[in-house]
Amino acid sequence: MIKVNLKGNVREFEPGTTVAEVAKSIGMGLYKAACAGRLNEKVIDLRTPLKADCTLAILTFDDTDGKKAYWHTTAHIMAQAVQHLFPDAKFAIGPAIENGFYYDFDLPRTLTPQDLTAIEAEMKKIIKADIPLERIEVPAEKALQMMQDAKQDYKVELIKEHSSKGETITFYKQGDYIDLCVGPHLMSTGCVKAVKLTNCTGAYWRADANNKMLQRVYGISFPKAADLNHYVAMLEEAKKRDHRKLGRELELFTIMEEGPGFPFFLPKGMVLQNLLMDYWREVHQKAGYQEISTPVILSRKLWERSGHWAHYKQNMYTTVIDGEDYAIKPMNCPGGMLVYNFKPRSYKDLPLRLGEVGLVHRHELSGALHGLMRVRCFHQDDAHIFMTPDQMKSEIQGVVRLIDGVYKTFGFSYFIELSTMPEDHMGDKETWDNATQVLRDAVTELGYSYEVNEGDGAFYGPKLDFHLRDCLGRTWQCGTIQLDFQLPERFELTYTGADGQKHRPIMLNQNSDKAFNGTKHHTVQHNRT
């Protein structure tokens, strides 16, 4: 027998008992509501057999990871419906997202609103049929042959990529539909109760404009029809509160076809921006920050040194001056490094808190642009704190308190997310692990809870992301606290310690709003009259 710890209640089961069977042993209500499991902090499929003593949580739609499994299964149901209606369809990817799901399709023609209605109707038939989902592990060569025979080019590309890394290739099968997928998924299509397709847009395969444009269909689903009705009503309210519409009506800002993604702020909008700037200065001066300003255009050599040229160039606007490459800054950080190095520093100068509201430019795909929340230029409120190792935790906690105070001033609710090391990163794993643990400890000691977003840190360090909830319940990532060991190393920053020796400072990159546009967006929507 193996011992399974369920929220402190230890129960014994036969080895090989699945997560779903554990849920059923607790009660049929939990079994029917179960979406996935969390085994020793790892999210797993309900079909997973338990082989040893463990800690297990049964995840439902009320849990974030439970929602993801629920919406991911609904994406597969939509793909099966599309296969029924468009037999020649080619399938790309269909993940769960923050509010629902989407699937990217390569179809013989452009979808119409009538097509979405037909797909939704077919989905309801599949749900009513209550088709079991089966997880299948397949050898890479066989998986490749399966998708080549099915002429699923995008799946072939993904299988080649995953198999080259030695990853296990898994599929999920439901009736006449089979899809390359790691899961987890619900037990059957009938577990989904209420569904609606919400939108259809274009999306390049792998977000690369050099690839084919696919059709991305978005949707949402819930365990109860009442929840879906509430969500639809919320979408209607969102249209009334759309900050893009209100920005024009209130003469705050506008975006013109001559500059897609580049906002024009009108006189009333500048009044709001200047008030925010005054508030930013007041808050940061009280917290011991010194204000700086760095150039908008800097040489390629700087961006190579910072790592942006190698890791972020696709998002940068570049130019040539006097025969040399330059770039418009996408971030303020490298300029802050140069300011630190302007003169020798002593341990007595630390912590050194430098703040800047700099105009930055980042290339975003046209399909990703969204009012003031996703633009190509914005004022980034940045602060860089240079400190000694023993000052790390207290400085992080000071920034958390500062951001909390700013959000409370505006009446914003939020949650914190810890984003960890991505595949494309600078530095060694040990340094990343240490930095991540310091962030964990700092937040935990303050009594704040957080969610973990594995692999979504910046390429130069782990971070705490602050997600605001707007008046419609949607979330937007705004504030960030980034612990960075990499840039001080690359720019050879030093300070003279009490021992008279040179030491490397640690840097904390902080912003309370990510961009002033975020506060403008939320202020406009919250205060619609």
N, C-alpha and C positions, 0 to 999 in steps of 0.2 A: 504493500500500500504506500501511496505517497501523500504527504501532508500539503494542503493548499490553504494558504492564509488569505481569507476573504474579509478585508476590512477589520482585521484583528480576530476574526472568528476562524479558527483552524479546523478544517474538515479533512477526512481521509477519503481517497478515491483510488480505484485501480489504475495502475500505469496505463497510459494510452487513452484515458478518458478525455474527450474533447472539451473545449471551452463551452460549446453549446450545450453539451450534456451536463456540465457543472451548473450552468444557468438553469437548465430544466429541473435539476435536483433541488434547486432553491425554491422554484415556483414557476408555474406556467406563464404568469404575468411577466416575470423577468425574462424568460426564454423568448417570448413573443416580442419583447421590446429590445432585446439584445442586438447590437450592431457590430460589435467587435470586442476584443479583450485586450487587457494590458498585462503582460507577463513580465514581472520584474522590470517595470518601466518601459518595456518595449511593446508597441501596439501590434497585435497579432490577429489572425483570422479566427472566426468562431469554430472552424473545422480543425484547428491546430490541436494535436494530441499532447497532453501533459505527460512528461516523462520522469520528472523528479520533483522534489519538494520545491515549492515556489510561493510567491506572492501574486495573487491574481485579482484583477478588477474586471467586472463585466461592464462594458461601456454601452450606453444607450444614446438616443438622439439628444439627450440633455447634456452629453459630454461632447467637447469639441471634436475629438477623434471619432466618436460615434457618429456625429453628423457627417464627417468626411466619408466614412464607409457607406452611410445611407445615400449620400449624394453621388458617390462614385458608382454605386450599383445602379442608380437611376440613369447615370450617363450611359452605362452599358445597355439598359433597357431602351434608351433613345437610339443608340447605335443599331440595336436589333430591329427597331421599327424602321429606321432609315434603310437597312438592308432589305427589308420586306418591300418597301416602296421604291427603292432605287437599287436593283440587284447589281448594277455596275459600280456602285459606290466604293471608294477607297477610303480607309479609315486611318487617321493620324493618331491623335491622342485625345483622351477624354477624362480629365481630372476633376476632382472636387475642388471648389474654390471657396472663398470666404463666405459668399452667399449663394450657394447652389452648386452648379456644375456647368461644364460646357463640353462639346465634342467638336473637333475639327474634321470636316469632310471634304474630300475631293469628289465633286459630283459633275455629271454631264451638263447640267444647266444651273442657273441661278435660282435659288429657292425664293418662293413668293410667300406672302402671308397665308395664302390658302394651303401651301405645302406644310407650313408649321402646324396649322390646324389638323391636317391629315396625319402628320407624324405624331402629334399629341394623342389623337384618337387611336392610332395603332399601338401606342405605348400603353394606353388604358386596357386594350385587349390583352397585351402581354402580361400586364400586372394581374388582370383577372384570371389568367391561365395559371398563375402561381407556379411558375417553372422553377425547379431547383437549380441552384448554381453549383457547379462542380469545379474544384481546383485541380489542375493537372500539371505535373512537372514533366517537361519534355526535353530530351537531349538537344543540344544546340543545332546539330546538323539536321535532325528531323524537324525541329521548329522552323528552321530556315526553309526547308523544302516545302513544308505546309503552307507557309505564307507566299512562297514563290509560285506554287501551284494555284493559290487563290488570287494571284496577281495583286497582292497587298504590298506595294512598294515601300510604303512608309514603315510598315511593321518589319519588313526585311532589313531596312536600314537600322532600326532599333535593335533587332536581334543580333546583327553583326556587331553593333557597338557594345551591347551588354555581354555577349559571349566572349568578346576580346578581353574583357576585364575578369573573366572567370566566374561571372554571375550565373546563378541558376535561372533557367528560362521557365517561366510558368504562364499558363493560360487559365482563363475562366470560361467555362462552357455553360450556356443556358439554352436548351433546346437546339435550334438550328443555327445558333450564333456562338462563335468562339472568338475570344479576344486575348491578345498578349497583355498580361497584367500581373502585378505582384500582389494586388489586393490591399487590404482585406475587403470582403464583401458580405452582404446579407446572405441569409440561407436560401432565400427564394425571391422571385420577382414580386410575389404577393405581399411581401413585407412592406412594400411602398404603397402608401394609401392615397395620397393626393399629389398631383403633379401639374405643372404648367410650364410651357416654353415661353420665354420672355423676350428673346431678341435674336437677331441673326446679323453678324458682321463679317467682314473680311479679316483674315489673319494669315500672314506669311508662315509657311512651314519653318519651324524653329526660329520664328521672329526675325528671319533674314530676308531682306527685301530682294535678294538675288534668287530666292526660291519661289516656288509657285504660291499664288494666293489661294488659300483654302476658304471654306465657308464655316464659320464658327457659330454654332447654335447654343444659346444659353438657356438654362432652365432652373427650376427650383422644385423641391418636393418636401412634403411633411407627413408625419404619421397621422395627422388629423386634418380634415377638410377645413375646420374652423381656423387652424393656424395658417393654411394657405389663403383663405379669404382675408385674414388680417394682413398678411404680407402684401396681397394685391392692393388692398386699401392703402397700405403704407406707400406703395409705389405711386399711387395716384396723388397722395399728399406730397411725395417727393417732387413730382412734376411742378406742383404749385410753389414749392420752396427751392427749386433749382437755382443755385446761386448764379449760374450763367444768365438766366432769365432776369433775376432780380438785380444783378449787377448792371445790366443795361437799363432796366426800368428806373432804378434809383440813381442812374448816372454816376456809378462808381467806377466801372471799368468796362471795356469791351475788347473783343478780339476780332481783328479784321483779316480779310483774305490776303492782304498784302504781307501779313506776318502771322501765319498760323502757329499757335503755341507761344506767341510773344505778346503779352497783354499790354493794352494801352490803358493807363490810369487817368481818369478824368478828374476835374478839380475836386469834386466831392470825395472821390477815392483817395486823392492825395491828402485830404484832411484826415481821413481814417488812417492812412499809412503813417503820417507824421505823429499822430497820437500814439500809435503803436510803438513808433521809434522812441518817443519820449518815455513811454512806460518801460521799454526794454532797457534804456540807459539808467533809469531810476533803479530798477531791480538789480541790475548787474553792478552798478556802482556801490549799492548797499552791501552786496556780497563780496566786494573786494576785487572786482575786475577792472582792468585798464583797457580802454578802447583803442583799437588800431584800425588802419585801412591799408589794404595791399592792392597792387595793380590788377587790372582785369585781364591783361595779356602778358604772358610770360614765356620765356624761351623753351624750346623742346628739351634742352639739356636739363632744365628743372624738372620737367614731367617725367623724363627718363629716370632721373635720380629718385623721384618720389615713388616710381612704379606705375604711375597712371598711364604712361605711354604704352607700356606692355600689357596692362590689365584693363584699361578703361578707354583706350583711344577711340573705339567705335562710338563712344558717346560724347566725343569732344569735337569742337569746331576748331579747325586749324587755319593758319595763314602763313604767308612768307613775307618777311621783312628784311631788306638788305641781303637777300639771298639765303637767309636762315629760317628754319621752321620755328613757328611760334604757335601757341594755342590759347584760346580764350578759356579762362579757368572754369572748370566744372565744380571745383571745390576750393575753399579758402585755405586748407591745411598747409600746403607747401609754402605759401607766403608767410604763414605764421612761423614756420621753421626758420625762415630767413630772418624774421624779426628777432626771434630768440637768439640767433647766432650773431646779431648785430654787435654784441659786446660780450666780454667774459662774464660768466655767471658764477655765483657762490651759493652754497647751501643755504646761506642766510636770505637769499632772494626767493627761495622756494617755500611754499608753492607760489608760482607765478601764474596769474590768471589773466589771459589776454582775450578780449572779446572783439568781434567784428561782425558787422552786417554788410556782407559783400555781395555784389551783383555777379551771379554765376550763370553759366549757360551749359545745358546738357542736351544732346540730341536725343529726342524721343521719336519713335515711329508715329506717323500721323494718326494711326488708328488708336494709339494709346493716350492721345491728348484728351484732357477733360477739364475745361474751365480753368480755374486757378489751381486746381489740385494736381494736375499733370501738365506741365508747361515746359517750354524750352529755355526760358530765362526767368530768374526769380532772385529775390534778395534772401540770402541764406544767413540766418543768425547763428554764427559760429562762436565758440569759445574754445580755447586751447589752454589746458592747465598743465604746467610742467611741474613735476614733483619728485620727491624721493620715494623709494619703495615703502617706507613706513608711513607715508602720508596717503597712500592709495585709497584705502578703505574709507577714511574720513572725508577725503575729497569727493569720492563717488557719492557718499551719503549726502554731502552738502549739495551736490548737483541734483540728486533725486528730490531733496526738499525744495530746491529752487523751482524745479519743473512742476512739482506738485502745487506749489504756491501760485505759479502763473496760471495753471489750469483751473484752480479753485477760484481765482479772481474772475475768470471768464465763465465760471459755472459749467466747465466741461467735465464729463466723467471719462475714465480711461482705464486701460489695463496694460500691464507691462509684459513684454515678450523678450526672452533671452535668446539671441541669435548666435549660433555657434559656427565653428570653422567650416568654410565651404571647400569644395574640391580645388578651386583655383585660389590659392592663398600664398602669402609670403610668410616665411619663418617656419620654425620647427614645431612639431606637435606638442612638445613639453611646454614651450613658451605659451602656446595657445591654451593649453589645459590650465596652466597657472593663472592666466589672465581671466579665463572663464570662471574659475573658482572664486577669484576675488570679487567679481561681479555678483555671483550667487550669494556669497557671504554678506556683502554690503547690503543687498536688498533684503535678505532674510532677517538680518539683525534689526532692520528698521520696521519689521513686521509686515512688509508688503509681500503679496503672492505674485507669482509670475508663471507664464507658460514658456515652454522651450520650443524654439523654432530651429530644428536641427539643420545645419549646413547653410544658413542664410546670413551669416555674418559678412561683413565687408572683407575684401581680400587681404586687408592689413590688420584685422583684429576683431574679436568678439564684441558684441554690443547689446545694450538694453534699448529696445524700441518701445515707445509710448504710443499706444493706439487710442485715439479719441473716438468716442461714440457721439454721433450727431443726434439731432432731435428726432431723427427717424430710425434710430437704432443701428445705423450703419457705422462701420469702423474705418478710420483713416490713420495710417501710420504717420506720425508727426515728429515728436521729440525723440532724440537719440543720445545715448551716452556710450561713447566708443573708447575702449581701453586699447591704446596703441603702443606696442613695443617696437614697431618696425620703423616708423619715420624718424624717431630720434637716432636710431642706428644708421639709417641711410644718410641722414644729414650730419652725422657725427656730432650730435649735440652733447655738450658736457657741462658740468659744473664742478667747482672745487669744493670738496667735502671738508668736514671738520678735521680730517686727517691730513689735509693739504694735498691729497691726490685727486686726479680727475675721475669723475664718475659720470655714467650715462643717466640722464633724467628719464622718467616715465611720463608719457603724455596721455592726457584724457581729452578726447574731442567731444564737445558737448553742444547740443542746440536744443532749445526748448520748443521750437515750432517747426523745425526742418526748413521752413520758409515762411516769411510773413504772410504769404498767400494762404497758408492753412488757417491762420487766425481770422483773416478776412473772410474766407469761405464759411467758417463755422459761425462767425459773428453775424454775417448776413442771413444765414439760414435760421439761426436760433431766434433772431429778432424780427422775423417777417411779421408785418402787421397788415 
